[in-house]
Amino acid sequence: MVLTKLAVTYRAWCQRILAALWLLWAVVLLMVYYKRLWHLFTVGPSAWVADNRSLALVLPLWHLFATGPSAWGLPAFGEALTRALAAIFGAGLVLLAAQVLGIGICRLLRWHPEDWREGLLYHTAVGLGAVSYFSLGLAVLGLYYPISMQILLATVLLGGSLGFGWQLTRFDRQKIETLVKSVFTARRRVRDKVWQAIALLAVLIAFVGGLAPEIEWDALWYHLWLPKLWLEQGRPVDTVVDYISLYPLTWELVFSGGMIWGGPVAAKLLHFACLLLTGLLTYQLTRRFMPLASPWLAVALFVTVPTVLWEATTAYIDLALAFHTGLVIYALLRYVEWRRWQWLALAALNLGLALATKHLALFVWVLAVSGLAFWLWLQDRNLRHALAPAILLAGLSLLLPLPWYMRSWFAAGNPFFPDLYNVFGAFPPERWSDITERGLTNFENHFGDPRTPLNLLLLSWNMTVHAARYGGTLGPMFLLLLPALLLRRRAGATLWLVAIVLAYIALWASPVSSFQMRFLVPVTPLLAVLAAEACGRLAELLRGLKWCKAIAYGGVAGLLLLNLPPFTSLHERDRVMWDGWLTHVVHEVPLGVVVGREPREDYLARKVPSYTAWRHINTYLPDGACVLTFSGGDHFYSERDRIASDATIAHAAIWGATRGQERQAIQTMHQLGISHVLFDKRQLESGDLDDLAIAQSAMMAEWYELEYEDDHFVLDRLRWEHLVSQLLGFQP
């Protein structure tokens, strides 16, 4: 008895010491992380206005109300309303079609969800995959045109409506009433209402961002541009000069389904829907496997992650990847719990869709297959019983991305092009070379810190506190809360989720990956679940200390709000002048263009530097024009043939032709059929192009004719009519 009491006392003191250490950790982290916040408190209100990005949402609203009705003019309201309604309609049609297809596929699998949340999640995920692969089938047949996609979606919806009408006659009214009551009349604690309010605020901010015209780099470069090309030509398009054309395009084809009905904003809303769906998945994971944690806190932790919130405002694909990844983990947890083959099939389907979305999912494939085999072996200690499901998962999941891998293999000799170039190489020579491989590697390596032992040891600290180096931020909440998992020892899914997250981060930190923060988005739902569990353990430790518990929850709520605009600049601890700015976060909520206060054209001209130049090119240059461009992230708004200055095929004319090699540069441009050159003024003025033959003043004066100029770009026409006789005499 005495020994038992001593053990209990010892355990209690250990927990108090750990709690005190965690509190010290929290104070140190927040003091360091919110350096700019403490600075604002010391200098007073004058600095709050000067730091205008931190008030990007508040000041416009305050000005609107302060100046009265005269400032409420919305000259582009009709345009904005039409754009929003069309986008909601287009995205809604795709999601409805996905539900129909998903329900049909899940019935073929004889899978029955335990509740409406599971049904909605897996029906939507599987159905969106079906929409994408039906689109791919039309493209292979040469029938991938807007009218074909409209007929496809209309047929699916018609079939679904007929099936729904039949099911209505068989529905049990009592079941429907029970479902409605479970959704709307569930009793919730006060703090859950706080988490719901914060999550709703974050979702509304993301929705406003999603309704604005697209301005983000990768979305305009290929997530929207490539499906646009496919729809124009009715078949798969391989633009050799753009290496991104051989990426897996599963979600890009989903985007195209929305685009044909509602334009590019519909595609953005489809990615925004992934925020809602993954938030629901986070709720479900927490509710089922973390009984101590608040599911709504987990949702709030997930949707307020600054880079996750930004992802929901643009047509990127990282949230889609997070959605499929989370469904893989959930299905495997259910499989090892009940050993029903349907859960393994759903895991394989979603793992395949993740692989067909982005090569980064190969990390998930390795972890899911090896993790399943190891877990089953621990349970049964039978190697055959452990390996058979893992091998089945590995094989079935590879079937979905196989068409994309084969396409890349036949077109470039590399199934994962441009990744693993050192293993497979690539062809033809104008597609890729050792020089362009080094260029891409240098770009990827500029993220994060060098992979020294010390930096890897401090990785979690550096990627949180010095997030600007990593191209985005997860905010301080995960680093703040996760150490609290040590305060209580629990078995079950917690240890497995921790292992998955740590293994994924280890792969992300390895030389085969890039230290880009958005590459961590696939595990943010798991991080949110674990952080909510950690917060629950803190609350359990503070049980009986009512005011301490209330203060702790109030602090968490306040920190979650600081993750949202208008407080983005408070996360820029390392910002000095124009250095240390965060990217891949929401700096400004585009309320003006969404409500019609700012026309679309003005917004795009302000946000996309080359938009005005491309508008001139689209209007005045002939259809056969080919532009050598020093601009990027604007492909979706260009309607003429283009060759990027960093394309492999243009190397001999640009970076491979230095001062004194003007003859080589002009000859190569003639061979490529280039008619115009679009120069970025920043590169000309900074001296970045001084050593290039193409930018020498003598060459520009003799061979170029000014076509267009604005504050950002200069468009020159090549005077081939005066040079053709000289070019014919050039020797290669």
C-alpha positions in Angstrom: 0.0 0.0 0.0 2.8 2.4 0.9 4.6 1.6 -2.3 1.4 2.2 -4.3 1.0 5.6 -2.6 4.6 6.5 -3.3 4.2 5.5 -6.9 1.1 7.7 -7.3 2.8 10.6 -5.6 5.8 10.1 -7.8 3.7 10.0 -10.9 1.8 13.1 -9.9 5.0 15.1 -9.3 6.4 13.9 -12.6 3.3 15.2 -14.3 3.5 18.5 -12.5 7.2 18.9 -13.5 6.3 18.0 -17.1 3.4 20.6 -17.1 5.8 23.2 -15.7 8.3 22.5 -18.4 5.6 22.7 -21.1 4.4 26.0 -19.7 8.0 27.3 -19.9 8.3 26.0 -23.4 5.0 27.8 -24.4 6.2 31.1 -23.0 9.6 30.9 -24.8 8.1 29.8 -28.1 5.4 32.5 -28.1 7.9 35.3 -27.0 10.2 34.3 -29.9 7.6 33.6 -32.5 5.5 36.7 -32.0 8.4 39.1 -32.0 6.5 41.5 -34.2 3.4 41.4 -31.9 5.4 42.4 -28.9 7.1 45.2 -31.0 3.7 46.6 -31.9 2.7 46.7 -28.2 5.8 48.6 -27.3 5.6 51.2 -30.1 1.9 51.9 -29.9 -1.0 52.5 -32.3 1.1 54.5 -34.8 2.8 51.4 -35.9 -0.4 49.5 -36.3 -1.5 51.6 -39.2 2.0 51.6 -40.8 1.9 47.8 -40.8 -0.9 47.9 -43.4 -0.7 44.3 -44.4 -1.6 43.2 -40.9 -4.8 45.4 -41.3 -5.5 44.3 -44.8 -9.0 43.2 -43.9 -9.9 45.6 -41.1 -9.0 49.0 -42.6 -11.1 48.6 -45.8 -14.1 47.6 -43.7 -13.6 50.5 -41.2 -13.1 53.0 -44.1 -16.3 51.7 -45.7 -18.4 52.3 -42.7 -16.6 55.5 -41.6 -17.1 57.3 -44.9 -20.8 56.5 -45.2 -23.0 55.4 -48.1 -21.1 57.4 -50.6 -18.2 54.9 -50.4 -20.4 51.9 -51.0 -20.4 52.1 -54.8 -20.0 48.7 -56.4 -19.5 49.4 -60.1 -18.7 45.7 -60.9 -21.4 44.2 -58.7 -23.2 42.5 -61.6 -20.0 41.1 -63.0 -19.0 39.8 -59.5 -22.4 38.3 -58.8 -22.5 36.5 -62.2 -19.0 35.1 -61.7 -19.9 33.9 -58.2 -23.2 32.2 -59.2 -21.7 30.6 -62.2 -18.7 29.3 -60.2 -21.0 27.9 -57.4 -23.2 26.3 -60.0 -20.2 24.7 -61.9 -18.5 23.4 -58.8 -21.9 22.2 -57.4 -22.6 20.2 -60.5 -19.3 18.4 -60.4 -19.7 17.6 -56.7 -23.3 16.3 -57.2 -22.1 14.1 -60.1 -19.3 12.9 -57.9 -21.8 11.9 -55.3 -23.8 9.9 -57.8 -20.7 8.1 -59.1 -19.3 7.6 -55.6 -22.5 6.0 -54.3 -22.6 3.7 -57.2 -19.0 2.5 -56.9 -19.3 2.0 -53.1 -22.4 -0.1 -53.6 -20.5 -2.2 -56.1 -17.9 -2.7 -53.3 -20.8 -3.6 -50.9 -19.5 -1.0 -48.5 -21.9 0.6 -46.0 -20.8 3.6 -44.0 -21.3 3.7 -40.3 -22.6 7.3 -40.4 -23.4 10.1 -42.8 -19.9 11.6 -42.4 -18.1 8.5 -43.6 -20.6 8.2 -46.5 -20.2 11.8 -47.6 -16.4 11.6 -47.4 -15.8 8.4 -49.3 -18.6 8.9 -51.8 -17.2 12.3 -52.8 -13.6 11.2 -53.0 -14.3 8.1 -55.1 -16.8 10.0 -57.2 -14.4 12.8 -58.0 -11.8 10.2 -59.0 -14.4 8.7 -61.4 -15.2 12.1 -62.9 -11.5 12.5 -63.6 -11.0 9.1 -65.2 -14.1 9.4 -67.3 -12.5 12.7 -68.5 -9.3 11.0 -69.2 -11.1 8.3 -71.2 -12.8 11.0 -73.4 -9.4 12.6 -73.9 -7.8 9.3 -75.0 -10.7 8.9 -77.5 -10.1 12.5 -78.8 -13.5 13.6 -77.5 -12.5 15.8 -74.6 -14.4 18.9 -75.5 -16.6 21.1 -73.3 -19.8 19.8 -75.0 -18.6 16.2 -74.3 -18.0 16.9 -70.7 -21.3 18.7 -70.3 -23.1 15.7 -71.8 -21.2 13.3 -69.5 -22.0 15.3 -66.3 -25.6 15.8 -67.4 -26.0 12.1 -68.0 -24.6 11.2 -64.6 -26.8 13.7 -62.9 -29.9 12.5 -64.8 -29.2 8.9 -63.9 -28.6 9.9 -60.3 -31.8 11.9 -60.1 -33.8 8.9 -61.4 -32.1 6.6 -58.9 -32.7 9.2 -56.1 -36.4 9.3 -57.1 -36.6 5.5 -56.8 -34.9 5.5 -53.4 -37.3 8.2 -52.1 -40.1 5.7 -52.3 -38.1 3.3 -50.1 -36.7 5.7 -47.6 -37.5 5.3 -44.0 -38.9 8.7 -42.8 -37.8 8.0 -39.3 -34.2 7.5 -40.3 -34.2 10.9 -42.1 -35.6 12.6 -39.1 -33.0 10.9 -36.8 -30.2 12.1 -39.2 -31.5 15.7 -39.2 -31.8 15.7 -35.4 -28.2 14.3 -35.0 -26.8 17.1 -37.1 -28.8 20.1 -35.9 -29.8 19.3 -32.3 -26.7 17.8 -30.8 -25.7 19.3 -27.5 -22.4 21.1 -27.6 -20.2 22.5 -24.9 -19.5 26.3 -24.8 -15.9 25.8 -25.8 -17.0 23.7 -28.8 -19.1 26.7 -29.9 -16.0 28.8 -29.7 -14.1 26.4 -31.9 -17.0 26.3 -34.4 -17.1 30.1 -34.6 -13.3 30.3 -35.3 -13.5 27.5 -37.9 -16.5 29.2 -39.5 -14.6 32.5 -39.7 -11.6 30.8 -41.4 -13.9 29.0 -43.8 -15.6 32.3 -44.7 -12.3 34.0 -45.4 -11.3 31.1 -47.6 -14.6 31.2 -49.4 -14.2 34.9 -50.2 -10.7 34.2 -51.5 -12.0 31.3 -53.6 -14.5 33.6 -55.3 -11.9 36.0 -56.6 -10.2 35.6 -60.0 -7.2 33.3 -60.0 -3.8 35.0 -59.5 -1.5 32.3 -58.1 1.6 31.1 -59.9 1.2 27.3 -60.2 -2.6 27.5 -60.7 -2.2 29.8 -63.7 0.9 27.9 -64.9 -0.6 24.4 -65.2 -3.4 23.5 -62.8 -5.8 25.5 -65.0 -3.8 26.0 -68.2 -3.2 22.4 -69.0 -6.9 21.4 -68.7 -7.7 24.4 -70.8 -5.4 23.2 -73.5 -6.9 19.7 -73.3 -10.4 21.0 -73.7 -9.4 23.2 -76.7 -7.7 20.3 -78.5 -10.0 17.5 -77.3 -7.1 15.2 -76.4 -4.1 14.9 -74.1 -1.5 17.6 -74.8 2.2 17.3 -74.4 3.9 20.7 -74.7 7.6 19.6 -74.8 8.8 23.0 -73.8 6.9 22.9 -70.5 8.0 19.9 -68.4 4.9 20.2 -66.2 2.7 18.8 -69.1 3.6 15.2 -68.1 2.6 15.5 -64.5 -0.3 13.4 -63.3 -3.4 15.5 -63.9 -6.2 13.8 -62.0 -7.4 16.8 -60.1 -6.7 19.1 -63.1 -9.3 17.1 -65.0 -11.6 17.5 -62.0 -11.0 21.3 -62.3 -11.9 21.2 -66.0 -15.3 19.8 -65.1 -16.0 22.9 -63.1 -14.4 25.2 -65.6 -16.8 24.3 -68.5 -19.8 25.4 -66.4 -18.4 28.1 -64.1 -15.0 29.2 -65.4 -11.7 29.1 -63.4 -13.4 30.3 -60.2 -15.4 27.1 -60.2 -12.1 25.2 -60.2 -11.0 27.2 -57.2 -14.2 26.4 -55.4 -13.7 22.7 -56.0 -10.3 23.0 -54.2 -12.1 25.1 -51.5 -14.5 22.1 -51.1 -11.4 20.0 -50.1 -11.0 22.3 -47.1 -14.5 21.5 -46.0 -14.2 17.8 -46.7 -10.8 17.5 -45.0 -12.1 19.4 -42.1 -15.0 16.9 -41.8 -12.4 14.1 -42.1 -10.4 15.7 -39.3 -13.6 15.8 -37.2 -14.3 12.1 -37.9 -10.7 11.0 -37.1 -10.8 12.8 -33.8 -14.2 11.7 -32.8 -13.5 8.0 -33.5 -9.9 7.6 -32.4 -9.2 10.4 -29.9 -12.0 10.3 -27.3 -10.2 12.7 -25.0 -9.9 15.4 -27.7 -12.5 17.9 -29.0 -13.3 17.2 -32.6 -14.2 20.8 -33.2 -10.9 22.0 -31.8 -9.2 19.7 -34.3 -11.2 21.2 -37.1 -10.3 24.7 -35.9 -6.7 23.8 -35.7 -6.7 22.5 -39.2 -8.6 25.2 -41.1 -6.7 28.0 -39.4 -3.3 26.8 -40.5 -2.2 29.8 -42.6 -0.8 27.8 -45.6 -3.9 25.5 -45.5 -6.2 28.5 -45.5 -4.3 30.0 -48.5 -4.5 26.6 -50.4 -8.3 26.8 -50.1 -8.3 30.1 -52.0 -6.6 28.8 -55.1 -6.7 26.0 -57.6 -3.7 24.2 -56.3 -3.9 20.5 -55.5 -2.2 20.1 -52.1 -5.5 20.1 -50.2 -6.9 17.5 -52.5 -3.8 15.4 -51.8 -4.4 15.9 -48.0 -8.0 14.8 -48.5 -7.1 11.5 -50.2 -4.2 10.9 -47.8 -6.4 11.4 -44.7 -8.9 9.0 -46.2 -6.2 6.4 -46.7 -5.1 6.6 -43.0 -8.7 6.5 -41.8 -9.6 3.5 -43.9 -6.5 1.6 -42.8 -7.3 2.4 -39.1 -10.8 0.9 -39.7 -9.3 -2.1 -41.6 -7.0 -3.1 -38.8 -9.9 -2.6 -36.4 -12.4 -4.8 -38.2 -10.5 -6.6 -41.0 -13.2 -5.9 -43.6 -11.9 -6.0 -47.1 -14.0 -3.0 -48.1 -11.9 -0.7 -46.0 -8.8 -2.1 -47.6 -10.4 -1.4 -51.0 -11.3 2.2 -50.1 -7.7 2.7 -48.8 -6.3 1.4 -52.1 -8.7 3.6 -54.2 -7.7 6.8 -52.3 -4.1 5.9 -52.2 -4.2 5.4 -56.0 -6.0 8.8 -56.4 -3.3 10.4 -54.3 -0.6 8.9 -56.4 -2.4 10.1 -59.5 -2.7 13.6 -58.1 1.0 14.3 -57.2 4.3 12.4 -57.2 4.7 13.5 -53.5 2.1 10.8 -52.7 4.8 8.2 -53.2 5.9 9.1 -49.6 2.4 8.2 -48.5 2.5 5.0 -50.5 5.7 3.9 -48.8 4.4 4.7 -45.4 0.9 3.2 -45.9 2.2 -0.1 -47.3 5.0 -0.6 -44.8 3.0 0.7 -41.9 0.1 -1.7 -42.6 2.4 -4.7 -42.9 4.2 -3.8 -39.6 0.9 -3.2 -37.7 -0.6 -6.5 -38.9 2.5 -8.3 -38.0 2.5 -6.9 -34.5 -1.1 -8.0 -34.1 -0.9 -11.5 -35.5 2.9 -12.3 -35.5 2.1 -14.0 -38.8 4.3 -12.9 -41.7 1.9 -14.1 -44.4 -1.1 -12.5 -42.8 0.8 -9.2 -42.6 2.3 -9.2 -46.1 -0.8 -10.3 -48.1 -3.0 -7.2 -47.4 0.0 -4.9 -47.7 1.0 -6.3 -51.1 -2.6 -6.1 -52.2 -2.8 -2.5 -51.1 0.5 -1.7 -52.9 -0.6 -3.4 -56.2 -4.2 -2.1 -56.4 -3.2 1.5 -55.5 -0.7 1.6 -58.4 -3.4 0.8 -61.0 -4.9 4.2 -60.9 -1.7 6.3 -61.5 -0.5 3.7 -64.0 -1.9 5.5 -67.1 -0.1 8.7 -66.1 3.1 6.8 -65.4 2.9 5.1 -68.8 2.2 8.3 -70.6 5.3 9.9 -69.0 7.3 6.8 -69.8 6.5 6.7 -73.5 6.8 10.5 -73.9 10.0 11.1 -71.8 11.4 7.7 -70.9 10.8 8.5 -67.2 7.5 7.4 -65.5 8.0 10.1 -62.8 9.3 12.9 -65.0 10.9 15.3 -64.1 11.6 13.6 -60.8 14.2 10.8 -60.7 15.9 12.2 -63.7 19.3 10.9 -62.4 17.8 7.4 -62.5 15.7 7.3 -65.7 17.0 10.3 -67.7 14.7 11.9 -70.2 14.1 12.5 -73.9 14.0 14.3 -76.3 16.9 16.6 -75.6 14.8 19.7 -76.0 12.5 18.5 -73.2 15.2 18.2 -70.4 18.9 18.3 -69.9 21.5 18.2 -67.2 21.5 22.1 -67.2 17.7 22.3 -66.6 17.9 19.6 -64.0 20.5 21.6 -62.1 18.3 24.7 -62.4 15.3 22.9 -60.9 17.4 21.4 -58.2 18.8 24.8 -57.3 15.2 26.2 -57.1 14.1 23.4 -54.8 17.2 23.7 -52.6 16.7 27.4 -52.0 13.8 26.5 -49.6 14.7 25.9 -46.0 18.1 25.5 -44.4 21.1 23.3 -45.5 20.6 19.7 -44.4 23.4 19.7 -41.7 23.0 17.5 -38.6 22.3 20.6 -36.4 19.7 22.0 -38.8 17.9 18.7 -39.0 17.9 18.5 -35.2 16.4 22.0 -35.0 14.1 21.4 -38.0 10.8 21.7 -36.1 11.9 24.9 -34.5 13.3 26.5 -37.7 10.4 25.6 -39.9 8.0 27.2 -37.4 9.9 30.2 -36.2 11.7 31.0 -39.5 8.9 29.8 -41.7 9.6 32.4 -44.5 12.6 30.3 -45.5 10.3 27.4 -46.2 7.7 29.1 -48.4 4.8 29.1 -46.0 3.9 28.6 -42.4 1.9 26.1 -40.3 1.7 28.7 -37.5 2.9 28.1 -33.9 0.1 25.9 -32.6 1.5 22.5 -33.5 4.9 23.1 -32.1 3.2 24.7 -29.0 0.8 21.8 -28.3 2.3 18.6 -29.5 4.9 18.3 -26.7 2.0 18.1 -24.3 1.4 14.6 -25.7 4.1 13.5 -23.2 1.9 14.5 -20.3 -0.2 11.4 -20.5 0.7 8.0 -21.8 -2.0 6.5 -24.1 -2.0 3.7 -26.5 -4.2 3.2 -29.5 -4.2 5.3 -32.7 -2.2 8.1 -31.1 1.2 6.4 -31.4 0.5 5.3 -34.9 -0.5 8.8 -36.0 2.6 10.2 -34.4 4.7 7.6 -36.2 3.1 8.4 -39.5 3.7 12.1 -39.1 7.3 11.7 -38.0 8.1 9.3 -40.8 6.5 11.6 -43.4 8.5 14.6 -42.1 11.6 12.5 -42.2 11.0 11.8 -45.9 10.1 15.5 -46.5 13.4 16.5 -44.9 15.5 14.0 -46.9 17.4 15.0 -50.0 14.8 13.4 -52.3 12.3 16.1 -51.3 12.2 19.9 -51.2 11.7 22.0 -48.0 8.5 23.6 -49.3 6.0 24.1 -46.5 3.0 23.2 -48.7 4.5 19.7 -49.2 3.6 19.2 -45.5 -0.1 20.0 -46.1 -1.0 16.2 -46.6 -0.2 15.6 -42.9 -1.8 18.7 -41.4 -5.1 16.9 -40.6 -3.1 14.4 -38.6 -1.2 17.2 -36.9 -4.5 18.9 -36.0 -5.9 15.6 -34.5 -2.8 15.1 -32.4 -2.7 18.8 -31.3 -6.3 18.5 -30.2 -5.4 15.3 -28.3 -2.5 17.2 -26.7 -4.8 20.0 -25.7 -7.2 17.5 -24.2 -4.4 16.0 -22.1 -3.5 19.5 -20.8 -7.2 20.0 -19.9 -7.2 16.7 -18.0 -4.2 17.7 -16.1 -5.9 21.0 -15.1 -9.0 19.2 -14.0 -10.3 20.8 -10.9 -8.5 24.1 -11.6 -11.5 25.8 -13.3 -9.9 29.2 -13.9 -6.6 27.8 -15.1 -8.5 25.6 -17.6 -10.6 28.5 -18.8 -7.4 30.6 -19.3 -5.7 27.8 -21.2 -8.7 27.4 -23.6 -8.9 31.2 -24.0 -5.3 31.3 -24.9 -5.7 28.6 -27.5 -8.7 30.5 -29.0 -6.7 33.7 -29.2 -3.7 32.0 -30.9 -6.1 30.4 -33.4 -7.4 33.9 -34.3 -3.9 35.2 -34.7 -3.5 32.6 -37.5 -6.0 34.4 -39.6 -5.9 37.5 -41.7 -5.6 40.4 -40.8 -2.8 39.1 -38.5 -0.6 37.4 -41.2 2.3 39.9 -40.8 2.6 39.0 -37.1 4.0 35.6 -38.3 6.8 37.3 -40.3 9.4 37.3 -37.6 12.3 37.6 -39.9 10.9 40.3 -42.2 13.3 43.1 -42.8 12.4 45.6 -45.6 11.7 43.3 -48.6 13.3 40.2 -47.2 11.6 37.6 -45.0 8.1 38.0 -46.4 5.9 34.9 -46.1 4.6 33.3 -49.2 1.8 30.9 -49.7 -0.3 32.6 -47.1 -3.3 35.0 -47.3 -2.0 38.6 -47.0 -5.1 40.3 -48.3 -8.7 39.1 -48.4 -9.9 40.1 -51.9 -13.2 41.5 -50.7 -13.3 44.3 -53.2 -13.3 42.2 -56.3 -15.7 39.6 -54.8 -18.4 42.2 -54.0 -17.9 44.2 -57.2 -16.1 47.2 -55.8 -13.1 46.4 -58.1 -13.6 45.1 -61.7 -12.0 41.8 -62.6 -9.6 43.4 -65.2 -8.3 46.0 -62.7 -7.8 43.3 -60.0 -5.8 41.0 -62.4 -3.8 43.9 -63.7 -2.9 44.8 -60.1 -2.2 41.2 -58.9 -0.6 39.6 -62.0 2.2 41.8 -63.2 2.2 40.5 -66.8 -1.6 40.4 -67.2 -1.8 43.7 -69.0 1.0 42.7 -71.4 -0.6 39.4 -72.3 -3.9 41.2 -72.8 -2.2 43.3 -75.4 -0.5 40.2 -76.9 -3.9 38.4 -77.1 -5.5 41.4 -78.8 -3.0 42.7 -81.3 -0.5 39.9 -82.1 -1.5 37.5 -85.0 -2.5 33.9 -84.2 0.8 32.6 -85.5 2.9 34.7 -83.2 5.4 32.9 -80.8 6.6 34.8 -77.7 9.8 34.2 -75.9 8.8 35.3 -72.5 10.6 36.2 -69.3 7.3 36.1 -67.4 5.8 33.1 -65.6 2.8 32.1 -63.6 0.5 33.6 -66.2 0.0 30.9 -68.8 -3.8 30.6 -68.3 -4.2 34.3 -69.4 -2.1 33.9 -72.6 -3.6 32.9 -75.9 -0.5 32.8 -78.1 2.3 30.3 -78.5 5.0 30.9 -75.9 8.4 29.6 -75.0 9.7 30.3 -71.5 13.2 31.8 -71.2 14.2 28.9 -68.9 12.9 26.2 -71.3 15.5 23.6 -72.3 14.8 24.2 -76.0 15.6 28.0 -75.6 18.9 27.5 -73.7 21.1 28.1 -76.8 19.3 31.4 -77.4 19.2 32.7 -73.8 21.5 31.5 -71.0 23.8 29.6 -73.4 24.5 32.7 -75.6 26.5 35.3 -73.7 27.8 38.7 -74.7 29.5 38.3 -78.1 27.4 35.4 -79.2 24.6 37.5 -80.7 24.7 35.6 -84.0 24.0 32.2 -82.2 21.2 33.8 -80.2 19.4 35.3 -83.2 19.8 32.1 -85.3 18.4 29.9 -82.5 15.4 32.2 -82.1 14.8 32.1 -85.9 14.9 28.3 -85.8 12.4 28.2 -82.9 10.0 30.5 -84.8 10.1 33.2 -82.2 8.4 36.5 -83.3 8.4 38.5 -80.1 10.3 38.8 -76.8 8.6 39.8 -73.6 11.2 41.2 -71.2 10.7 41.7 -67.4 11.9 45.2 -66.6 13.0 44.1 -63.2 15.5 41.7 -64.7 16.7 44.4 -67.2 17.1 47.0 -64.5 18.7 44.7 -61.9 21.4 43.6 -64.3 20.4 39.9 -64.3 20.5 39.8 -68.1 23.5 42.0 -68.7 25.7 39.1 -69.8 23.2 37.7 -72.2 23.6 38.2 -76.0 19.8 38.6 -76.3 19.8 41.7 -74.0 22.7 43.6 -75.4 21.8 47.2 -76.3 23.3 46.9 -79.8 21.3 43.8 -80.6 18.1 45.4 -79.2 18.6 48.6 -81.2 19.3 46.8 -84.5 17.1 43.7 -84.3 14.1 44.6 -82.0 11.2 46.9 -82.6 9.2 48.1 -79.6 5.7 46.7 -79.7 4.4 47.5 -76.2 5.6 48.7 -72.8 4.1 49.2 -69.3 5.5 49.5 -65.8 6.5 45.9 -65.6 7.2 44.5 -69.1 8.6 45.4 -72.5 7.4 43.6 -75.6 9.7 43.7 -78.6 9.1 42.4 -82.1 11.9 40.7 -83.9 12.5 42.4 -87.3 12.9 39.3 -89.4 12.0 41.1 -92.6 15.3 42.9 -92.3 17.3 39.9 -91.3 16.2 37.0 -93.4 18.9 37.4 -95.9 21.6 37.5 -93.1 20.1 34.5 -91.3 20.2 32.4 -94.4 23.9 33.0 -94.5 24.5 32.0 -90.8 26.2 28.7 -90.1 25.0 26.6 -87.2 
